[in-house]
Amino acid sequence: MIRMNYVLYGEEQYLLQESLTRIVKEHVPDANELNKIVYDADITDMETILEDATTIPFFSACKIILVYHANFLGTANEHAVDTAALERYLDQPMESTVMVLIGDFEKLDARKKIVKKVQKTCRVLQYRKLDEQGKYSYVQEQIKKRGLQVEPSAMQALLNRLPLDIRTIQTELEKLELYGGMISADVVEKLVTRPLEEDVFQLVNAVVERNLKKSFHMWQDLCVLNKDAIYLIALLASQFRFLYEVKALMLQGKGKDAIKDELKAHPYRVQLTMKTAQRLSIGYLMEILEQLATLDQNLKAGRLDKKLGFEMFLLGIQGVRQ
């Protein structure tokens, strides 16, 4: 078997770990502590790792070395690593050693010599986080793979509830697989966990409708979930930022399809947001974002109580012209 060294990187850790499991099984099917060695590049120096890589495996034709936090390959690495020895090793690697460099960064830094070297000598695999369109394709693929029967009306409800996290998608689809019958919108509502983002979306609607009572109730319900107020405010700001971006594109004369493509968002989310944005001015949305930014700063500085601060924000925006 021709041995190969690998680079696995990206923010989608579920798929990355799946691939890593397959690679280990392919090269060392009887993996144990003698032929599967794990290092952390933040802790162990490269000299030690390479010394192990150039050592003949015991009682096995091959050994695999997994090097986690190989973030020296990325663009935002804060941990300096001398990679000259690694570059030399990759030119003449041990035939009995498979080295896997693993990082959770988004992009390789193509300016670095070590990156140019791994691109020439290793199999490089990237695992991007899902966007809305990627989620749709992945869910469709998994439904087919699992043999699930989903009513057309339930499909949109399912997509709305599933996050952009593959591990969570797998967990929720396993519930539907165990259910076994035809999956209706009612089944989705009962079995699939409602994401926090959906509650925040409803809170946004309550805020722009100036429904104080509903806004207060929804905020209290979110706080009961023990979610940090600063985190919730960040989610709320993210939803308003999306509203702002959609409104800005609408003012440029762009339609649903163009907005969906530019923002890489799900068509249904764009459709709902456009409906809300129609009755709001760009100035109103900018004012909301500025007030949320001020609230965030005041909470982080400890100048306001978290619960009281948000309630004051709700009262304060009642007079902002839409």
N, C-alpha and C positions, 0 to 999 in steps of 0.2 A: 504493500500500500504506500502511495506517495504521501508523505507527511506534509502538512501545511501549517503555517502560523496564521493567527487570526487577529483582527481588531473588531470588537463589537462595541458600538457606542450609540447613544441616543437617549431620549427621555422616556421612551416607552419600555419600561423595565419588564413588563410581563412577557412580551415577545422576545426581548433580549434573553431572558432567563430560559425561555423555551428553546431557543436556538443553542444556547450554551449547553443545556442538558443533552441535546442531540449530538453536539460536537464531542462532548465527553464520552457518550455512549459509543460513538463511531470509532474513536481512537483507542479508548481504554474501557471496553465493556465491563471488565471486572475491576472497576475503579476502587482503590483503597488508599490509605494514607501513604503508601510507598510509591504509588504511581500517579497520584493526583495531589498536587501540591498547590496550596493557595497562599498568595501574598497580597499585602496592601501596599501599593506604591507610595502612599503617604507616610508609611511607617518604616518599611524596609528599603534599604538603599539598593540601587540597581546592580551594584557589584555582587551583592549576595544573591540576588535573583539569577543573574547570569552565571554565577558559579554553580548554582543548582542546575541550570539549563544545560550546562556543558558536562554534567556528570551522567554517566551511563546508568539507566534504570536498573533496579534490583528485581529479579524474578519476573521480569516482564519485557516484552519487545519494545514497549513505548511507554513514556510517561507524559503527562500533561501538566503544564504550569499555568495556573489562572492568576493573572495580575489585575486585581481590582484597583479602582481609582487611578487609572492610567490617564489622568486628566492633563498631563503634560502634552497630550496630543491635541487638546482643545484650544479655544481662543481665550478663555477666561481663567487659565490656570494660575493659582497663587502659590503653588508649591514648586519651587525650582528643582529641576532634575537634570543631571548631566547625562545626556543621551548618546554621547559619542560612542561609548562601548556597546550600547544596544544597536546602534547603526552598524557597527562592525560585525556584531553577532548575526544580524539579519542577512548580511551578505553571505555568510557561511554558517548557517544554523546546524545544530546537531540533528541528524536524521532520525534519531530515536526520541526526540523531544518535540512536543507540540506546545507552543506558547500562545496563550490567548490574552491579549491586552483589552481590558474592559473599562469603559468610561461612561459617565452619565451626563456628558456635555452634549450640546446641541449640534455643534459643527466642529470639524477638523480645522486646525489652523494651517492652511496650505502653504504659508510662508516658511514654516519650520522644516529644517533638513530631515528631522526624524519622521515627519508626516510624509514627505516625499519618498522617504525610504520605505515606510510601511505600505504605501500605495503601490510600490513596485514589487515588494517581496511578500506581502501578506494578502489574505482574503479579507477585505474590508466590508463590514456589514453595518448599515445604519438602521436605527429603529426610531422613526419619528412618532410623536404623539399624534393621535387622531385629530382631524378637524371634522366638521359636521358631515362633509361629503364622504370622508373616509369612514366615519362611523356608520353611515347608511350602507356602504358597500360591505363593511365587515359584518354588520348585523344580518344583512341578507345572506351572506355566505354562511354564517353560523346557523341561521334558521334552516337553510337547505341541508347543511351537514348533519344537523340534529334531527331532521325529519319533522320539524314543527309545522303545524297547520295554523296559520294566522289569518283571521278575517281581515279584509282590506281596511275596514274601519278601525281595527285594532292596531294596525301597523304604525299609523301616525302617533297614536297614543303611546305605543311602546318606544318609538324613537324619541319622543318628547321626554320620557322618563329616564332613558338611559344616558349616562354621562359619557364623557370622552375618554374614559378610563377602561381599558380592555379587561382588567381583572374584575372590575365591578360588572361589566357587561356579561362576562362569563358566569358570574355568580347568579345574576338575575335570570339569564337564559336557562340555567340549570333548574331553577324553580319552575319555569314554564315546562321544561322537559319532564320533570317529575309529575306535573299536573296531568299531562298525557292527552287531554282532549283538545277539541277545537278551541283556539284562543281568541276570545272576544275582547272588546274594549273593557267590558266589566271585569273579566279575568285579569287583564293587565292592571286595572286600578286596584284590585284586591291583592295581587301577588307581587307586583313590581314596586320596589321602594321608590317613593316620590323623592326626587333629588332636591337638595336645598335650593338650587338655582331656580327651581319652579316656584318655590315659596317666595323667593326674592323677586321674581318676575311679577308675581301677584301683588307684592308690596309696592313695586314701581307703579303698577296700574292704579293702586289705591292712592298713592301720593299724587299722581298727575290728575286723578279725578277729584282731588281735594277732599277725599273721604277720610276725615280725621279719625273717626271712630274705628273704621276698618283698619286704617294704618296702625293705630295704637295696638289694636288686638293682634294683628299679624306680627308686629314687632315683639310683643310679649310672648307670643307662641314660639317665635324663633329663639328668644332668650331662654325659654324653658328647655330647649334642646341643648343647653349648656355650650352654645357656640359663643366664642369671644366677640364682643361688640365691635371691636376694630376689624375683625375678619368679616363680619356681616356688613359693615359699612363699606369695606373694600369690594364686596360682591355687589352691593347696591350701586356703587360708583361704576363698576364694570358694566352693569346693565344700562345705566344712564349714558355711559360713554358709547355703548353700542347704538342707543337711540340717537345720540348726537351724530354719529358717523352715518347712520341711515338717513337722517334728516338732511345732512349736508349733501349727500349723494342725490337725494330726491330733488333738492334745489338746483342741482346741476342737470336735471332732466332725465336722470337715469331710472330705469324701471327695475322690477323685481329681479329679473335674471342677471342684469348687469351688476346690481348691488350684491346679489348672492355670490357672484364670481369674484368681485373685488374684495369682499370681506370674508370670503371662504366660509360662508355660513349656510346653515340648512334653509332651504326655501320656505319651510313653514315658519321658522323663527323670523325670517325676513318679512314674510307676509304679515304676521301679527305685529311686528315692530313698525312697519310702514303704516298700518292702520292707526296705531297710537301716535306716531310722529306727525300724521297729517294735521292734527289739531294743535300742535305745539310749535312755538317759534324756536329758531336756533338760539336766540338770545336767552330764552327761558331755560333751555337745556344747559347752556354755558353757565348760567347763574347757579343752577342746581349743582353742577360739577364743582364750581368754585366753593360753594358753601360746604359740600361734602369734604373737599380737600382741607378747608379750614377746620371743620369738625374733627377730621382725622388727626390733624396736627395738635389740636387742643387736647384730645383724648390721650394721645401718646405722650404729651408733655405733662399730663396729670392736672391740667387746668380745669377739667370738667369731669363730673361723674359720668360713667359710660351710659347708664340708662337715662339719666336726666338730659345729657347732652343730645341724644337722638330725639328725645321728645321736644326739646327746644328747637332743634332743626326743623321738625315737622310743623311746629307752630310758626316758625320764622318764614317758611316758604309759602305760607298761605297767601301772602300779599304779593308774591312775585307774579308779574303779568305773563300769561301763557301766550 
